[in-house]
Amino acid sequence: MLRKSIILLSVAGIALSACTLQSPRNSAALEGISSVQDARALVQRGMTMDQVRAKLGAPSSSQSFNGQVTWAYTGGSGTIDVLSGFGLGPASINSRAIVITFNTSGRVSRVDYNETSL
């Protein structure tokens, strides 16, 4: 009985030892974009909110401050070992974001691209 429990715990530990994370929400919007130049070629200054939404879809998040609106399109992927929470296993996380700021007239005033790897 003890041997069976040990085997089951070992199998469960192996199965849970690595998890793959995906953030598919705006993966299509980020497809083919790997630099701020790519992002700015896709979304140009002066475009309207409707034009941006037609190209990229709905944003992952939206903020408004002093009449300006900022949309973020985010996505990412990674692998996390269960033991990484204890500092004992590998963790690899990559995230990407296009951040678009609209002026008070609702037109693109700024386009930024961020990529982070941990």
Secondary structure, DSSP 4 states (H G I P E B T S, - for coil): -HHHHHHHHHHHHHHHSEEEEEE-TTHHHHTT--SHHHHHHHS-TT-BHHHHHHHH-S-SEEEEETTEEEEEEEEEEEEEEGGGGGTSS-EEEEEEEEEEEE-TTSBEEEEEEEEEE-
